[in-house]
Amino acid sequence: MTGFSQSDGIRSWGGVIKATHHVASPAWRDALPALVVSGRSEGHSLLAAGLRRSYGDSGLNPAGGLIDMTGLDRLIQLDTDSRLLRAEAGVSFDAILRTIVRRGFFLPVTPGTRFVTLGGAIANDVHGKNHHVRGTLGNWVRRIGLLRSDGTELELTPDDPSGLFQATIGGLGLTGVITWAEIELIPISSAIIAAENIPFGDLDEFFTLAEESERDFEYTVSWIDCLSDRDRLGRGIFTRGNHAPSGSILPDRGNTRLTMPVSLPGFAMNRYSISAFNALYFWNGKRKSGPARMGLYPFFYPLDAIGRWNRMYGRKGMYQYQSVIPPGAQKDATRDMLKAISASGQGSFLAVLKTFGTVPSPGLLSFPTAGTTLALDFPNHGDTTLELMARLDSIVKEAGGRLYPAKDGRMSARMFQDGYPAWQEFAKYVDAGFNSHFWDRVVRD
Ligand SMILES: Cc1cc2nc3c(=O)[nH]c(=O)nc-3n(C[C@H](O)[C@H](O)[C@H](O)COP(=O)(O)OP(=O)(O)OC[C@H]3O[C@@H](n4cnc5c(N)ncnc54)[C@H](O)[C@@H]3O)c2cc1C
C-alpha cells in the first residue's frame, strides 16, 4: 500500500487480538487525502487509529490499513470567551489538559484515562463519571472535519441535515477520518476535586447512594468487589465529587509513571489473589472513607499511574465487559450478573459500577443510555471466560441492555444488532473505503 508500511503484531489494548497491519503515520493534515485515496484506489479498506485504548477489535483492521493519527496533535485555537477548543484529532486528552487547566477550563467529559485522542474519544462517544449531568462527549462537540475516502473533506455541525454528524459521533471510525474537532469546555476555579469516598455493603445501598448523590455531585462512580458473595454481594466504595471552588489551578505534574516492565505470568491473576486484593482494597477504602481534596489526575485517572498496566494480565491478555441495563431492570440484572461472576470465580479488581443519566446521546451508535453500567476486566482463561461472558450476555439481553463496542472483542452479531437497533440506519453512512475487525464481525460476516 502506497504510504503504508507493514507492522507485525499490533495488539488490542486487552491483548487478546493480535494482527499484522499496514500503518501510515502522517505528520500533516494535508497528507491525509492522498493516503485515503490511495488506499481506496488500491482496493484496501482503511481505519483511523488514536492511542489504541479500545480494548477489543473496534480499532483494528487487519485486512487493510491503519492511519495512525497521533502525529496530528496540534491545538488549533482556544477561544476563552466562547470556551471553544479546536484541535487536530490526534491530540491526546493529556496534552489538552496541560494547556487548558491552568487557564481555568476542564474537559466536559473524560474517560478513565487521559491517554486517548480527541478523534478516538469522539468515534466512541466516550462517557465519564458525570454522565448524569453532562451526557457524553458528543453532546459537547460543536464541529468536526471529516475526510471521506474519495478525498472530500466535510465540515459537520450538530444540526447537519445529512445525518453524517450523528453517524460520526460514536461511529467507530467507519464514516471516515475525523481530521479535527471543536469542543466546548467547562469552566473550573481550581485543579482540585472535593471528593468523598463512602463504603457500601450491598447493591441496594449503592442504588440509594447513587440516587442521593446525583442531585448534588457532578461526578459519581463506584468500585465494586465482584468476587464477594452472599451477604457481601455487591459491596464496594462509592466515590463522588465536585470541582472545588478554590485551590491551586495548576494541574498535577502527572501521576508517577511506573511502567509494567513485562507481562505477568498468567497464574498471577487467579481467584485467590484477586479476592485477597479486593478484600484489602475494600477494608482500606473503609478505613480512608470520608471527604478528601484530590488532584485531578488521581481522581479521574488512577490507572494512568501505572504505564502499560494491561500487561499485568499476562500474555493471554484480558477481556473487558461493559454493559448498560435500563432503569426498570437494572437492580435485578446487576445482581444476577454479580452472582454469576462471583460463582464463576473469574473477575478482577478493576470493576466499576455507575448509573447513567437521561441526557440523550447524540450518536446513532452511542453506547450510553439511561440505566446502570457495569464494567469489568476478565483475565483471559479461554473457554471458561467466554462461557461466563455468554452467560452475562443472556442477562443483559433479557434485561433489554447492550454492550460497549469500545470494550468488546467477542460479542455476537445478534447481540450487537439487538442492542443497537439503529445499526441499519448507521450502515447507510459507513464509508465504503473504511472497515474494522469489529464491523466485519458484527455486521459484514
Ligand atoms: C484505563 C481505561 C479507562 C477507560 N475509561 C473509559 C470511560 O470511563 N468511558 C469511556 O467511554 N471509555 C473508556 N475507556 C475507553 C476509551 O476511552 C476509548 O476506547 C477511547 O475511544 C480510546 O481513544 P483512542 O484515542 O485510544 O482511540 P482508539 O482506541 O485508537 O480508536 C477508537 C475508535 O476510534 C476510531 N478513531 C480513532 N481516531 C479516529 C479519527 N481521527 N477519526 C475517526 N475515527 C477515529 C478508531 O477507528 C476506533 O474505532 C477507557 C479505556 C482505558 C484503557
The ligand as an SDF file (V2000), in Angstrom:
LIG
                    3D

 53 58  0  0  0  0  0  0  0  0999 V2000
   -7.9790    2.7190   31.5830 C   0  0  0  0  0  0  0  0  0  0  0  0
   -9.0860    2.9920   30.6100 C   0  0  0  0  0  0  0  0  0  0  0  0
  -10.2190    3.6210   31.0800 C   0  0  0  0  0  0  0  0  0  0  0  0
  -11.2720    3.9070   30.1970 C   0  0  0  0  0  0  0  0  0  0  0  0
  -12.3760    4.5260   30.6870 N   0  0  0  0  0  0  0  0  0  0  0  0
  -13.3970    4.8230   29.8630 C   0  0  0  0  0  0  0  0  0  0  0  0
  -14.5250    5.5310   30.3370 C   0  0  0  0  0  0  0  0  0  0  0  0
  -14.6280    5.8750   31.5110 O   0  0  0  0  0  0  0  0  0  0  0  0
  -15.5070    5.8560   29.4450 N   0  0  0  0  0  0  0  0  0  0  0  0
  -15.4000    5.5200   28.1220 C   0  0  0  0  0  0  0  0  0  0  0  0
  -16.3040    5.8570   27.3580 O   0  0  0  0  0  0  0  0  0  0  0  0
  -14.3430    4.8410   27.6540 N   0  0  0  0  0  0  0  0  0  0  0  0
  -13.3410    4.4840   28.4810 C   0  0  0  0  0  0  0  0  0  0  0  0
  -12.2400    3.8380   28.0050 N   0  0  0  0  0  0  0  0  0  0  0  0
  -12.1820    3.5250   26.5710 C   0  0  0  0  0  0  0  0  0  0  0  0
  -11.5040    4.6710   25.8110 C   0  0  0  0  0  0  0  0  0  0  0  0
  -11.8790    5.9060   26.3480 O   0  0  0  0  0  0  0  0  0  0  0  0
  -11.9900    4.6440   24.3720 C   0  0  0  0  0  0  0  0  0  0  0  0
  -11.7140    3.4030   23.7990 O   0  0  0  0  0  0  0  0  0  0  0  0
  -11.3470    5.7760   23.5440 C   0  0  0  0  0  0  0  0  0  0  0  0
  -12.1270    5.9650   22.4160 O   0  0  0  0  0  0  0  0  0  0  0  0
   -9.9230    5.4350   23.1290 C   0  0  0  0  0  0  0  0  0  0  0  0
   -9.3800    6.5170   22.4090 O   0  0  0  0  0  0  0  0  0  0  0  0
   -8.1150    6.2470   21.4790 P   0  0  0  0  0  0  0  0  0  0  0  0
   -7.5430    7.5350   21.0400 O   0  0  0  0  0  0  0  0  0  0  0  0
   -7.1860    5.2910   22.1520 O   0  0  0  0  0  0  0  0  0  0  0  0
   -8.8300    5.5690   20.2390 O   0  0  0  0  0  0  0  0  0  0  0  0
   -8.5560    4.1650   19.5440 P   0  0  0  0  0  0  0  0  0  0  0  0
   -8.7670    3.0790   20.5450 O   0  0  0  0  0  0  0  0  0  0  0  0
   -7.2700    4.2000   18.8290 O   0  0  0  0  0  0  0  0  0  0  0  0
   -9.7490    4.1740   18.4970 O   0  0  0  0  0  0  0  0  0  0  0  0
  -11.0730    4.1150   18.9600 C   0  0  0  0  0  0  0  0  0  0  0  0
  -12.0460    4.1860   17.7860 C   0  0  0  0  0  0  0  0  0  0  0  0
  -11.9500    5.4810   17.2290 O   0  0  0  0  0  0  0  0  0  0  0  0
  -11.6100    5.4170   15.8640 C   0  0  0  0  0  0  0  0  0  0  0  0
  -10.7640    6.5720   15.6150 N   0  0  0  0  0  0  0  0  0  0  0  0
   -9.6100    6.9160   16.2180 C   0  0  0  0  0  0  0  0  0  0  0  0
   -9.1710    8.0940   15.7380 N   0  0  0  0  0  0  0  0  0  0  0  0
  -10.0600    8.4950   14.7920 C   0  0  0  0  0  0  0  0  0  0  0  0
  -10.1560    9.6030   13.9350 C   0  0  0  0  0  0  0  0  0  0  0  0
   -9.2640   10.5840   13.9560 N   0  0  0  0  0  0  0  0  0  0  0  0
  -11.1850    9.6530   13.0590 N   0  0  0  0  0  0  0  0  0  0  0  0
  -12.1310    8.6900   13.0370 C   0  0  0  0  0  0  0  0  0  0  0  0
  -12.1040    7.6130   13.8410 N   0  0  0  0  0  0  0  0  0  0  0  0
  -11.0710    7.5190   14.7150 C   0  0  0  0  0  0  0  0  0  0  0  0
  -10.9240    4.0880   15.6840 C   0  0  0  0  0  0  0  0  0  0  0  0
  -11.0620    3.6370   14.3520 O   0  0  0  0  0  0  0  0  0  0  0  0
  -11.6930    3.2190   16.6550 C   0  0  0  0  0  0  0  0  0  0  0  0
  -12.8720    2.7670   16.0930 O   0  0  0  0  0  0  0  0  0  0  0  0
  -11.1800    3.5380   28.8290 C   0  0  0  0  0  0  0  0  0  0  0  0
  -10.0280    2.8910   28.3580 C   0  0  0  0  0  0  0  0  0  0  0  0
   -8.9850    2.6340   29.2410 C   0  0  0  0  0  0  0  0  0  0  0  0
   -7.7570    1.9370   28.7180 C   0  0  0  0  0  0  0  0  0  0  0  0
  1  2  1  0
  2  3  1  0
  2 52  2  0
  3  4  2  0
  4  5  1  0
  4 50  1  0
  5  6  2  0
  6  7  1  0
  6 13  1  0
  7  8  2  0
  7  9  1  0
  9 10  1  0
 10 11  2  0
 10 12  1  0
 12 13  2  0
 13 14  1  0
 14 15  1  0
 14 50  1  0
 15 16  1  0
 16 17  1  0
 16 18  1  0
 18 19  1  0
 18 20  1  0
 20 21  1  0
 20 22  1  0
 22 23  1  0
 23 24  1  0
 24 25  2  0
 24 26  1  0
 24 27  1  0
 27 28  1  0
 28 29  2  0
 28 30  1  0
 28 31  1  0
 31 32  1  0
 32 33  1  0
 33 34  1  0
 33 48  1  0
 34 35  1  0
 35 36  1  0
 35 46  1  0
 36 37  1  0
 36 45  1  0
 37 38  2  0
 38 39  1  0
 39 40  1  0
 39 45  2  0
 40 41  1  0
 40 42  2  0
 42 43  1  0
 43 44  2  0
 44 45  1  0
 46 47  1  0
 46 48  1  0
 48 49  1  0
 50 51  2  0
 51 52  1  0
 52 53  1  0
M  END
$$$$
